[in-house]
Amino acid sequence: MQVLDKKDRLLLAALKKNARKSLVALAKDIGLSRSATHDRIIKLEANGTIKGYTVLVSAEAQASTKAVFQINFKTGFNNIRLQKKISQMHPVIHSQCLSGEIDMFAHVACNNTDELSELRELISSIEGVNMVKTYLVLKSSF
């Protein structure tokens, strides 16, 4: 494996931060010309230092089963505390505390219906939760 100099390490750090950054911007970041930066990238790829580039996809985008839980709490329980606890659970992606007959909506993105069912049971078992209704999302506009 090639010994990396300071410019190589700067280039790798910049690529780790944003692998889609333009050659001109990368060159500016590390203090080299565009062509010298391009040559370094080619060498780092050729010698195996750079093994590839990847896309990181959010769990929500990968999830095939999305739902909204309508949650009601037992009288006398702190809605904000319960909402915070539920909203921090994976795979809850968004939650809302409400006034009126419904105490909370929790929007979830699961990999399958088994995961959705497990999450529903887990939320139902939290002390202070009175009822959980599940609404499967058929289509989203966002």
C-alpha positions as a printed NumPy array, in Angstrom:
array([[  0.   ,   0.   ,   0.   ],
       [  1.185,   3.496,  -0.854],
       [  2.39 ,   5.809,   1.913],
       [ -0.006,   8.736,   2.112],
       [  1.339,  12.256,   2.275],
       [ -0.381,  15.277,   3.785],
       [ -2.185,  16.164,   0.52 ],
       [ -3.472,  12.587,   0.143],
       [ -4.833,  12.64 ,   3.696],
       [ -6.475,  16.027,   3.097],
       [ -7.991,  14.74 ,  -0.135],
       [ -9.321,  11.577,   1.548],
       [-10.804,  13.626,   4.387],
       [-12.533,  15.932,   1.893],
       [-13.89 ,  12.955,  -0.071],
       [-15.148,  11.285,   3.119],
       [-16.998,  14.463,   3.975],
       [-18.488,  14.845,   0.482],
       [-17.532,  12.385,  -2.262],
       [-19.648,  14.334,  -4.763],
       [-17.634,  17.523,  -4.406],
       [-16.277,  18.829,  -7.697],
       [-12.622,  18.409,  -8.609],
       [-12.211,  22.194,  -8.613],
       [-13.595,  22.447,  -5.062],
       [-11.482,  19.494,  -3.871],
       [ -8.377,  21.035,  -5.432],
       [ -9.081,  24.326,  -3.69 ],
       [ -9.574,  22.525,  -0.353],
       [ -6.212,  20.748,  -0.517],
       [ -4.194,  23.452,  -2.276],
       [ -3.46 ,  21.711,  -5.574],
       [ -4.484,  22.225,  -9.19 ],
       [ -7.518,  20.435, -10.583],
       [ -5.376,  18.136, -12.718],
       [ -3.016,  17.273,  -9.836],
       [ -6.022,  16.493,  -7.633],
       [ -7.526,  14.312, -10.37 ],
       [ -4.216,  12.452, -10.761],
       [ -4.103,  11.778,  -7.016],
       [ -7.661,  10.41 ,  -7.011],
       [ -6.816,   8.081,  -9.924],
       [ -3.671,   6.839,  -8.098],
       [ -5.561,   6.357,  -4.822],
       [ -8.224,   4.343,  -6.658],
       [ -5.614,   2.31 ,  -8.574],
       [ -3.608,   1.364,  -5.482],
       [ -6.72 ,   0.37 ,  -3.537],
       [ -6.691,   3.197,  -1.011],
       [-10.037,   4.354,  -2.381],
       [-12.085,   1.19 ,  -2.768],
       [-15.247,   2.838,  -4.044],
       [-17.949,   5.374,  -3.492],
       [-21.318,   4.778,  -1.923],
       [-24.696,   6.328,  -1.31 ],
       [-26.117,   6.347,   2.214],
       [-29.876,   5.973,   2.102],
       [-32.059,   6.919,   5.064],
       [-33.926,   4.157,   6.858],
       [-37.189,   5.916,   6.039],
       [-36.498,   5.78 ,   2.302],
       [-35.7  ,   2.063,   2.479],
       [-38.697,   1.139,   4.592],
       [-41.425,  -0.714,   2.771],
       [-44.099,  -0.475,   5.471],
       [-45.152,   2.948,   6.69 ],
       [-47.89 ,   3.648,   9.191],
       [-49.33 ,   6.181,  11.576],
       [-50.091,   5.163,  15.15 ],
       [-52.894,   6.998,  16.893],
       [-52.008,   6.854,  20.574],
       [-54.099,   7.714,  23.6  ],
       [-52.602,   7.999,  27.077],
       [-54.159,   7.099,  30.409],
       [-55.501,   9.983,  32.468],
       [-52.922,  11.521,  34.766],
       [-49.847,  10.622,  32.71 ],
       [-47.464,  13.241,  31.355],
       [-48.202,  13.41 ,  27.622],
       [-44.982,  15.276,  26.781],
       [-42.802,  12.728,  28.626],
       [-44.546,   9.815,  26.926],
       [-44.372,  11.51 ,  23.522],
       [-40.621,  12.077,  23.977],
       [-40.071,   8.43 ,  24.953],
       [-42.045,   7.125,  21.966],
       [-40.53 ,   9.582,  19.48 ],
       [-37.014,   8.353,  20.36 ],
       [-37.879,   4.747,  19.496],
       [-36.636,   3.27 ,  16.254],
       [-38.282,   3.381,  13.649],
       [-40.46 ,   6.357,  14.686],
       [-39.661,   9.118,  12.197],
       [-41.997,  11.861,  13.389],
       [-44.444,  12.388,  16.23 ],
       [-46.992,  14.96 ,  17.283],
       [-48.653,  15.602,  20.646],
       [-52.215,  16.791,  20.122],
       [-55.051,  18.356,  22.025],
       [-58.501,  16.81 ,  21.959],
       [-59.515,  13.176,  21.857],
       [-56.251,  11.94 ,  20.312],
       [-53.118,  12.449,  22.414],
       [-50.448,  11.589,  19.845],
       [-49.68 ,  10.583,  16.285],
       [-46.477,   8.628,  15.648],
       [-45.347,   8.229,  12.036],
       [-43.256,   5.093,  11.569],
       [-41.256,   3.513,   8.749],
       [-40.657,  -0.22 ,   9.159],
       [-39.008,  -2.85 ,   6.997],
       [-42.018,  -5.174,   7.137],
       [-45.301,  -5.828,   8.911],
       [-43.607,  -8.02 ,  11.542],
       [-41.426,  -5.081,  12.593],
       [-44.5  ,  -2.828,  12.582],
       [-46.391,  -5.28 ,  14.791],
       [-43.476,  -5.568,  17.232],
       [-43.219,  -1.782,  17.497],
       [-46.967,  -1.488,  18.07 ],
       [-46.806,  -4.06 ,  20.874],
       [-43.805,  -2.302,  22.43 ],
       [-45.584,   1.066,  22.431],
       [-48.755,  -0.533,  23.797],
       [-46.774,  -1.966,  26.713],
       [-45.418,   1.418,  27.863],
       [-46.868,   2.449,  31.223],
       [-49.341,   5.252,  30.618],
       [-50.342,   4.194,  27.1  ],
       [-54.042,   3.398,  27.007],
       [-54.659,   2.594,  23.323],
       [-52.817,   2.35 ,  20.007],
       [-54.58 ,   2.284,  16.638],
       [-52.609,   1.545,  13.495],
       [-53.235,   3.144,  10.112],
       [-51.167,   1.782,   7.209],
       [-49.969,   4.435,   4.773],
       [-51.056,   3.544,   1.26 ],
       [-49.488,   6.511,  -0.522],
       [-47.507,   9.617,   0.485],
       [-47.263,  12.883,  -1.367],
       [-43.908,  13.875,   0.128]])
